[in-house]
Amino acid sequence: MPQCTRLMTANTTDDILFILNRLFYNHFGLHPEQTLSLPGAGSNRLYFRLYAADITCIGSFNPDPREHLAFLKLSEHFLKKNLSVPQVLAKDTEKGICLIEDLGDTDLLDFISRQRDETDLNHLRYKYYCTVLEHLVRFQLIGGSDLDYSSLPVPEFKGNEMLWDLNYFKYYFLKPSRILFDESALDRDFRKLTEYLAEEKTLGFMYRDFQARNIMVKSDKLYFIDFQGGRLGPLQYDVASLLFQVKAGLSKSLRSQLFDYYLSQLRKHLEFDETSFINRFDGYILLRMLQVMGAYGFRGWFEHKPHFLESINLLNPNLKHLLESTGVIGRLPELERIINKISELVMNNSLNQKTELTVSINSFSYRRGIPYDQTGHGGGFVFDCRLLSNPGLQECFKSLSGLDSEVKEFLSGQPTVQAFVELVTEMVMQSVKSYQKAHYTDLQVSFGCTGGQHRSVYCAQALADELTKSGIKIKVTHHELNNK
């Protein structure tokens, strides 16, 4: 693994926004008038959209220093090769923060879905996916030329890296699903699969997560993002990622046509053993599918992000393709049996395990900012307690908090405070019932006041007490009290 200087990353959202503001001013000569947090996906990276006058750009924070440096390096390299990636406008390398060209919010799946008035949606898909595959060949061969892979976090996708993906599936999807399996037999199948796939000689830049959600459409032009996990690897992997993306829902015949088109483009640039290349394609489809299932399990069952679990029910067409193929799966008996079982459970909607709802309740100080939702759910409530009677203005209460009996007695005697708590509790309870019905796993409720010591703490604890009476699982964090 290459050595990399450890970066001094930003510690809080306030730190990140301060640095983004500075970068924006240094680049554009203006302070941003508005900064909006953007929803995340499957990573720990944070994204923001910054506005000033008619200017917009994206602010990015990556807590992983190696990934951040890889993104900057690959961006510069790809732009020199005239590949269609966003420009990095400004950067703070030490903090893991940069400003990126704003490509809007329309990815390839969104763009195609908006064309539903087309008489032949498959024709539209074929047209755009062919263009994407032309770009992919350029990334793999032109983007991969003169690239110093040794400087990337993972330089090459080889046997050990393949085994890592397979074990990701085993530990984060297969074991939590409670499907019985012979671990020794499965490990033998894993070794056979990786040994077979590692023999592939046709290599280039492997994007790693080449799928439609990472392809943006702006002014009818395609742009490609989220390539920081790239490495030297087999060309088939990215084709499998694109054509067998679960949410894309491409038909079997369309996938076949698109794979043929990809081969036709590859022939223009490269001489390769087509028979060997095609024979191993199903193996890379299998490897990618198992990696995706591992990601669904980890993000859904372990990180409690329900939308990943919802995607499990879309797996079956791809599972069927693997089971019906005459390729590598027939030589992997335990893995074949497991995939048959997964397919059966998906058909019966038995894999999308429901998880108990947890309500995270926070008290905080507006001086330090609203707490970040660590679950990635992004919903919930923020209630402002600053207009309630403030016991902190009285000397006898200054050293106490909303957990102390004297402060609780004072605030409980204020009619406006009690009316506020009752209204908040009623509103939150309605959402709790809706979240439980929808099988959501996390709801965040935050109470803020000036110091985060008295009113917000009291209200947060009052709500927690009411939810506990109803048997609801809660997690309470008093941020300012914890920092003392």
N, C-alpha and C positions, 0 to 999 in steps of 0.2 A: 504494500500500500504506500503511495507517495506521501512524503512528509508535507505538512501544510501548517503554516503559522496560524496559531489560534487567534481568531478575531475577537475584538472587544465588542460584543453585540449589545444593542440597546436593551434596557431592562424593563421598561414599562411603555405602555401605549403613549403616554405623554412624551417620553424620550423620543420615540419614533416620530411622532407628529412634529416635534421641535426640529428634528434633523431634516424631515421632509420639507418643512417650511423654509429652512435655510437653503436647501438644495434648490427649491423652486425659485426663491428670490435670486440666488446667484445665477441661475440659468436664464430666467425670464425677466429679471429686474422688477418683479412684482411679488407682493405677498399673496398667497392663495386666499380668495374670498370665502371659499367653502371647501371642506374636506369631508368626504363620505367614506365610511368603512364599507368594503365590498364583501359579499359572502364568500367564504372559503370553500374548498372542495375536500380533497382527501389528504391534505398536507398541513403542516404547522406554519406555513408561510402566511403572512398578513398582506392584504392589498387594500389600497385606498385610491379614490379618485379625487384629484385636486383641481379646483376651478379658479380662474381669474380672468375677468373680461371674456374674451372668446377663446381662451386657452384652456385646454384640459390635458391632463396626463395622469399616468398611473404611478402611485408610490408603492414600492414593494419592500417588505422586510422578511429576510430569511434567517432564522435562528441557527441554521446549519452553515458554518463558515465555509466548508468545502464545497457545498452545493452553490453557495453564493458566488464564490470565485469561479466555479465551473460555468455558471450562467454568464458571467461577465466575459470570460475567455471565449466561450462558444459564440456568444452574440457578436463579438468583434470578428471572430474568424468567419462566421457565416455571412456577415455583411460584406466582408472583403471578397467572398465568393459569389456575391450577388444573389444570395438566397433570401427568401422572403420571411424575414424575422423582424420584430419591432426594434427600433433604435433605443439604446440606452442614452438618455439625455444628460443625466448627472448621477454621480455615485459617491457614497461614503463607504469605501471598501472595508474599513476597519469595523464599521457598525453593522454591516450586512444590509445596507439600505441603498436603494437607487430609485431614480425616476425613469419611467419607461414611456415610450410613445403609446398614446391611447388608441386602441384598435376598436373601441366600442364594446358592445355586449352580445353581438350576434355571432354565435359559433356556427359551424357547418350544419349541425342537426337543426338548429333553430332556423337557419336560412332556408333549408330545404323544406321544412315543415310549413313555412309561410307561403310556399308555392303550391298549396294543395288544390288550387283551382286548375292546375295543369292536368290535361287529359291523361297523361301517362307519367305518373310519379316515378316509376322505375326508370324511364328514359332520362328524367331530370337527375335522378341519383347517379345513373351511369355517366352522364355528362360531367358532373362535378367530381365524382370519385375518380374518373379517368384523369382529370386535371390534377387531383391530389396525388395520384400515383406517379405522374410525371415529376411532380415536385419531390416525392419521396426518393425516386431514383437519383435526383440531383443531390439531395441531402446525403444519401448513402455513399455515392461515388465522388462527387465534386466536393461536398462538405467533408467527406472523410479523407480527402487527399491533403497531405502536408499538415495533418492535425497531430499535435503532440498528445497522444492518448495517455502517456505516463503521468501527465499533470492532472488528469481527471480523478475524481474520487474512486471510481471503479474503472480501471483502464480497459478491461476486456471481459466479455461475457463468455466464460469457459465452464468447465465441469463443476467446479466448486460453487460458482455463482448460480448455475442451474439448480444444483442441489439445494442451495439456500431458498430459491423460489419454491421448490417442491416441498421442503420442510415447512415453509411459511403456510402452504396449503394444509399440510398435515396437522400442524399445531394450532392454527388459527381458524380453520374451517372444519376439518374432518373430526378432530377430537371434540370440539364444542358441540358439533352436530349429534354426537353420541352414536354415530354409525360404528358398528363393530367391525374390526378389521384385524388382519394378521400383520403385525408391525414388521416382522422379519421379512415376510413375503413382499410387503409393500416397499421396504427399503431395497430389496433385490430388484424390483421393477424400476425403482428410481435410478439405481446405478445403471441398469441396462439402457434406460432411456437417455440418460446424460452421456453415456459412452457413445451411443449411436449418434446423438445430435452433435457432440463435440467433434466428430469426424468431418463436419461440413467445412469446405475450403473456400466457399464464396463469401467473403467477409467485406464489411465496410462500416460506415458510421451507423450504429444501432441507436435509434432515437429513444427506445425503451418504452415510451408511453405514447405511441403514435396512434391517436384516435381522434374522432371528429370533434370532441369537446376541446381539444387543443389546437383546433384549426379555426381561426377567426375570419370573418368575411367583412370587409370594409370597402365600400365603393366598388363592389363586385370583384374585389381582388382578395386572394387568399393569403393569410399570414399564419405563421406557425409559432407556437409558444410552448413553454414547459419542456424544454429539451435539456435541462441541466443534468438529468440522469443518464445522458448519452455515454456511449463507450464503443469500442471495437467489437463487432459481433456479427452473427449470421444475418443475411439480408431477409430471410423468410420471416423472422420474428416480427418485424414492424408491419409486414403485409398481413400477417395473422392478426395483429393487434387492431388494425384498421378494419379489415373485412369481417372479423368476428366480434367486433364491439357489441356487447349485449344490447345496449339501448338503441343502436343504429337499426337493428331489425332487418338487415339485408337478406333477401331470399337466397336460397341455395343456387338457383340458376344465375342470379345477378352476381353473386360472389364468384362463381365459376368464370363468368364473362370478364369480370374485373381482374381476376388472377391471370387470365390469358393476356389481357391488355398489359398488365404489369410485366409479364415475360417478354412481350413484344418490345416494350420500352427498354428493358434491361439488355436485350440482344443488341440494341443500337450502340451500346457503350462498352459491352463486356463479352468476352468469350468465357463460357462456363459449361459445366457438365449438367445439362438440363434434366436428364433422367434422375440423377442423384438429387438435384435441387428440388424437383417436384416430389420425389419419394419422401424427402424429409419434411416437406411442408406440413403434413398432418401431425408430425411429431412436435413441430413448433406451435401449431394450433393447440395441441394438448398442453404443452408447457405453459403457454400464455393463459389458457383457460384456468389451469390450476392456480397460477399466480393471481389471477383476478378473483377467484373464489377465496383465496387466502386474504386478499385485501378486503373483500366484502365481510368476511368473518371478523377480521381485526377491527375494521372501522365500525361495524355494526354491533357485534357482541361484546367487544372489549372497550371500544371508545364510546359506545352507546349513541351512535349516529343512525337513526332508524331508516333514513333513505337508502343506505347501503343494503340493509336487510331486505328492503322492498325490491331491490334489483335481483335478488336470488330467484324470484319467481319468473324472471325473464330468461333464465339460463337454458331451458330445455331444448330449444332448437339447436344450440351449439353442442349440447351433450349428445343429442341424437346424431348430429353429423359425425362426431367422434366414434360413436358406437356402430354406425352404419359403414364407416370407411373400412377399406381392406388393408389399411396401412399398419402403423406401428402398434396400435392399441391391442390387436390380436395377439401380440407377443408379450403382453404385460397382463397376465391373468388376474392378479389381485387388484390392480388398478382398474381393469375392465369391470370387475365385479363391483368395485366401489362406485364407479361412475354410473353403472346400471342402477345401483341403489339410490344414489343422489337423484337421478332422473325420476325414479319412482316417487321419491319423497317430494320433489318439486311438483310433479303432476298432482299430488294429493295436498299440496300447500302445507306440508308438514315440516318444512325446514326453517321457515321464517319465524323463529322462536320469539315470543313476546317477552319483553323485559319490563320489570316494575318501574313505574314513574318515580323519578327523584326530583323534588323541588328544591333548588338551591336558593337560599335566602341570604342576602348580603346587606350589611350596613356599611356606609362609606362616607367619606368627606368629599364634597364637590371640589375642594382645593386640589385633591389628588386625581380626580376623574372617576368616571363610572367603571366599575369592575368589568374586566373582559370575560366573556363567556367561554370558559375552558372546554366545554363540551362540543363547541362548534355548531350548536343548534341555531344560535343567533336570534331566537325569539324572546318572549317574556315581557316583563314590566320593569319600569324605573319610576319610582314615586319620589316626589320632591317634598321633603318635610320641613323646609326652611321657613314656611309661613306659620307653622305651629308655634305655640308658646315655648320659649326657649329657657329651660331651667339653668342652662350654662351661664346665663347673665346674672344669676344670684350666687353670691360668694359661697353659700353653704353647699351648693351643688357642684361647684367647679371641679373638684377633684374626684367626683363620683361619675358613674356612667348609667346608661339606661337599664343596666342589669341590677342596680342597687335599689333596695326597697324604698328609700326616701324619694328617689327620682321617679320610680314607678308610681308611687302614691301621688306625687305631684301631678304627673301627666294624666293618670287615670281620672283625676278630678277635673280635668279640663274638657268640657262638652265638645269643643271642636276637635280635640284629639281623638276622643272616643268615636265621634261620627266619622272621622277620617279612617280610623282603623276598621270600623264596621263596613264601610263602603269598599275599602281595599280588599278585605277578606271575602266579601261577596263576589267581587269581580274576579279575584284569583281562583276562588272555588269553581266558578263557571268554567274557567280555562282548564283547571285541573280535570274536571269531568270530560271535557272535550279532548284533552290530551290523552287521557286514559282510554277513551273510546277509539281514538285513532292509533293507539299503541305507541305513542311517543314516549321517549325514555327520559327526557330532561326538560325542565321548565325553570327559568331563572327569574327571580324577583329581587329587586334591589331598592333599598331606601337610602336616600342621601340627605344630609343636612350640612351645615357649615363646617362643623368640626368632626362629624362622624362619631360622636361620643354619647350624646344623650337621646335626642328625638329619633334619629334613624335607628339607633340600637333598640330603643323601646318598641318602636313600630315593628321592626323585624322580628323581635322576640315574641311580640303579641300575635303576629301572624303565624309564627312557628308553633306556638302553643295551640292555636285553633286547628291547624292542619294536623298536628299530632293527635288531637282528640278524634279526628276522623280517620285515623289509621294510615295517613299518607306519609310516605318515606321522605324525610327532609334532611337537608344539610345546611347548617347555619354558619356563616362566616362574618365576624365583626372585624372588618379590615383595620380600622384605626386602633381598636383595642388590642388586636394581635400584633400591631407594629410597635406597641409601647413596651 
